[in-house]
């Protein structure tokens, strides 16, 4: 399940809950695409409630992040399930946001 939260006029957060598989990652991609066309510039993806990641989901998240960065947008993953900040999930270093910074 994916829940969206508008944090500012140009910032949106996607909360992914439950299993993160290829199908859920594609749905996330469609939500990001729609939000991009509605004018969002900063995209946050909260994976703290996600579980059961599969390889295809990682690839899809990578494509989403790279596509947004190529278009000059910001893509951040918050609280990935691993404590390793350089996890291969996005093939880049993840930038963690402390929840207090989101207010």
Secondary structure, DSSP 8 states (H G I E B T S, - for coil): -EEEEEEETTEEEEEEEEE--HHHHHHHHHHHHHHHHTT--EEEEEEEEEE---HHHHHHHHHHHHHHHHTT-EEEEES-SSS-TT-TTSSS------GGGG-
